């Protein structure tokens, strides 16, 4: 009696899988090998731990903090008063000797205006430091979750590589026993090579992601490091809450506000500079015979506003102030739009991630289990099993991609807000 070829092949493939699972069970039943030397594990850090380390170790932030010393020196200079001048004269004319002490007298509150300007400049420096801190936080967030995604991809591709290699070894054993055709071996070998290539690529991306985060932490690029916070971490504030947070705490808007305050101080100083100073002088005269041996002199020196009255500088500073206020209004309008767009995008990515986590991946795991059961019972062949495993693997990688897209959307929202997310 002639047996149909399809039935024969399915039976032999079922026997192949049976041999594979029996071999696996036998291997598991053997005594465990001697334990190898422990491999040092990369320290797993949370996002908060990495963020704290990055903010303390960032060279850019360290350089920006030096501006505080500069601001303090600028304020000290602003408090200084003009020095008096002493003039000593010796002349053939009478009187032969003279000593004059001159003291500039500032009018219009120039010193107070200089002090106010220096304080405003210090506040601008603090706002710029806060903006740079927000930018650094955003970079660290992106780098951290890029590492988390690379870890997930590496683990998933390593598992697929292990399954593909086990199927390849089982197919070779069955082929050598004459139970399966050469085609099954070629398919299994091709699947194993593809899985190995994908795993190598994932490991390379993991090294790159780890190096990028180590650079932000000021560590050597090859330092061991792992991310422990999952890709589903974080929440999306509502559009209204995000907008309130941006208008109240945006580092970009704070820099513009401090710039406006600094420019207002420049205007006040320019108005004070328009008030002319007076120089008061008092002197001692000596040796003017026959009129006197010792005498005295007094003087007041004024600058005459003939060519310039100082109003030109005031008009310049006022024009600059008006421009800065207009730029601040434009920036606030742009921030509103960016926050609304980023909040909507983040919520969309969150829903996609939740669907993968709560619906798609559990069903994919069930499909994977049923595919293995069907192959074990001889209902499907090796190609169908490999196809099912690859499909489930692709879904898991899509879930990882959904996670990194969600975290990127949160990073975009945080950047648009200009302040840390709650």
SULVENGI-V998058 format. One record per backbone hydrogen bond with DSSP energy under -1.0 kcal/mol. NH is the residue of the N-H (numbers start at 1). CO is the residue of the C=O. E is the energy in kcal/mol with one decimal. If there is no record, write none. Layout:
BEGIN
nh: [NH,NH]
co: [CO,CO]
e: [E,E]
END
This chain:
BEGIN
nh: [8,9,10,11,12,13,14,15,16,17,18,19,20,21,22,23,24,25,26,27,28,29,30,45,50,51,52,53,54,55,56,57,58,62,63,64,65,67,68,70,71,72,73,74,75,76,77,78,79,80,85,87,89,91,96,97,98,99,100,101,102,103,105,113,114,115,116,117,118,119,120,121,122,123,124,125,126,127,128,129,130,131,132,133,134,135,136,137,138,139,140,141,142,143,144,145,146,147,148,149,150,151,152,153,154,155,156,157,158,159,160,161,162,163,164,165,166,167,168,169,170,171,172,173,174,175,176,177,178,179,186,187,188,189,190,191,192,193,194,195,196,197,198,199,200,201,202,203,204,205,206,207,208,209,210,211,212,213,214,215,216,217,219,223,226,228,233,242,243,244,245,246,247,248,249,250,251,254,255,256,257,258,259,260,261,262,263,264,265,266,267,268,269,270,271,272,273,274,275,278,279,280,281,282,283,284,285,286,287,288,291,292,295,297,299,301,306,314,315,316,317,318,319,320,321,322,323,324,325,326,327,328,329,330,331,332,333,334,335,336,337,338,339,340,341,342,343,344,345,346,347,348,349,350,351,352,353,354,355,356,357,358,359,360,361,363,364,365,366,367,368,369,370,371,372,373,374,375,376,377,379,385,386,387,388,389,390,391,392,393,394,395,396,397,398,399,400,401,402,403,404,405,406,407,408,409,410,411,412,413,414,415,416,417,418]
co: [4,5,6,7,8,9,10,11,12,13,14,15,16,17,18,19,20,21,22,23,24,25,26,226,46,47,48,49,50,51,52,53,54,58,59,60,61,64,65,66,67,68,69,70,71,72,73,74,75,77,102,100,98,96,287,286,89,284,87,282,85,280,278,109,110,111,112,113,114,115,116,117,118,119,120,121,122,123,124,125,126,127,128,129,130,131,132,133,134,135,136,137,138,139,140,141,142,143,144,145,146,147,148,149,150,151,152,153,154,155,156,157,158,159,160,161,162,163,164,165,166,167,168,169,170,171,172,173,175,174,182,183,184,185,186,187,188,189,190,191,192,193,194,195,196,197,198,199,200,201,202,203,204,205,206,207,208,209,210,211,212,213,214,220,43,45,230,238,239,240,241,242,243,244,245,246,418,250,251,252,253,254,255,256,257,258,259,260,261,262,263,264,265,266,267,268,269,270,272,105,301,103,299,101,297,99,295,97,293,292,288,288,285,283,281,279,304,310,311,312,313,314,315,316,317,318,319,320,321,322,323,324,325,326,327,328,329,330,331,332,333,334,335,336,337,338,339,340,341,342,343,344,345,346,347,348,349,350,351,352,353,354,355,355,356,359,360,361,362,363,364,365,366,367,368,369,370,371,372,373,374,381,382,383,384,385,386,387,388,389,390,391,392,393,394,395,396,397,398,399,400,401,402,403,404,405,406,407,408,409,410,411,412,413,414]
e: [-2.2,-2.7,-2.5,-2.4,-2.4,-2.7,-2.5,-2.3,-2.1,-2.4,-2.7,-2.8,-2.3,-2.8,-2.6,-3.0,-2.3,-2.4,-2.6,-2.5,-2.3,-1.5,-1.0,-2.6,-2.3,-2.7,-2.4,-2.0,-2.5,-2.4,-1.4,-1.6,-1.6,-2.1,-2.3,-2.1,-2.3,-1.5,-1.7,-1.4,-2.6,-2.3,-2.1,-2.2,-2.2,-2.0,-2.2,-2.0,-1.2,-1.4,-3.0,-3.4,-2.9,-2.8,-2.4,-2.3,-1.9,-2.2,-3.0,-3.3,-3.4,-3.1,-3.7,-2.0,-2.4,-2.3,-2.2,-2.2,-2.4,-2.2,-2.2,-2.4,-2.0,-2.1,-2.1,-2.0,-1.9,-2.2,-2.3,-2.1,-2.2,-2.1,-2.4,-2.3,-2.3,-2.2,-2.4,-2.6,-2.0,-2.1,-2.6,-2.6,-2.2,-2.5,-2.9,-2.2,-1.7,-1.8,-2.1,-2.3,-2.1,-2.4,-2.0,-2.7,-2.4,-2.5,-2.4,-2.7,-2.2,-1.9,-2.2,-2.4,-2.1,-2.3,-2.6,-2.4,-2.1,-2.4,-2.2,-2.5,-2.2,-2.3,-2.4,-2.1,-2.3,-2.3,-2.6,-1.3,-1.4,-2.9,-2.3,-2.5,-2.3,-2.9,-2.6,-2.3,-2.1,-2.6,-2.4,-2.3,-2.5,-2.5,-2.3,-2.3,-2.5,-2.1,-2.2,-2.4,-2.2,-2.3,-2.0,-2.0,-1.9,-2.6,-2.5,-2.3,-2.2,-1.9,-2.6,-2.0,-1.3,-1.5,-2.6,-2.0,-2.3,-2.2,-1.5,-2.9,-2.2,-2.4,-2.3,-2.1,-2.6,-1.7,-2.5,-2.1,-1.8,-2.1,-2.1,-1.8,-2.6,-2.7,-2.1,-2.2,-2.3,-2.5,-2.4,-2.4,-1.8,-1.8,-2.2,-2.2,-2.3,-2.4,-2.2,-2.0,-2.7,-1.1,-1.3,-2.0,-2.1,-2.2,-3.2,-2.4,-3.1,-2.9,-2.2,-2.5,-3.1,-2.4,-1.1,-2.0,-2.9,-1.9,-2.7,-2.7,-2.3,-1.1,-2.5,-2.0,-2.4,-2.3,-2.1,-2.2,-2.1,-2.2,-2.0,-2.3,-2.1,-1.9,-2.4,-2.0,-2.1,-2.2,-2.4,-2.4,-2.0,-2.2,-2.8,-2.1,-1.7,-2.6,-2.8,-2.2,-2.3,-2.7,-2.7,-1.9,-2.3,-2.6,-2.1,-2.0,-2.4,-2.1,-2.2,-1.9,-2.3,-2.6,-2.0,-1.9,-2.7,-3.0,-2.0,-2.4,-2.8,-1.5,-2.5,-2.4,-1.6,-2.4,-2.4,-2.2,-2.6,-2.5,-2.0,-2.3,-2.8,-2.3,-2.5,-2.0,-2.4,-1.8,-2.9,-2.3,-2.2,-2.8,-2.5,-2.3,-2.4,-2.4,-2.5,-1.9,-2.2,-2.2,-2.3,-2.0,-2.0,-2.4,-2.5,-2.0,-2.3,-2.4,-1.9,-2.3,-2.5,-2.1,-2.2,-2.4,-2.5,-2.2,-2.7,-2.4,-2.3,-2.7,-2.4]
END
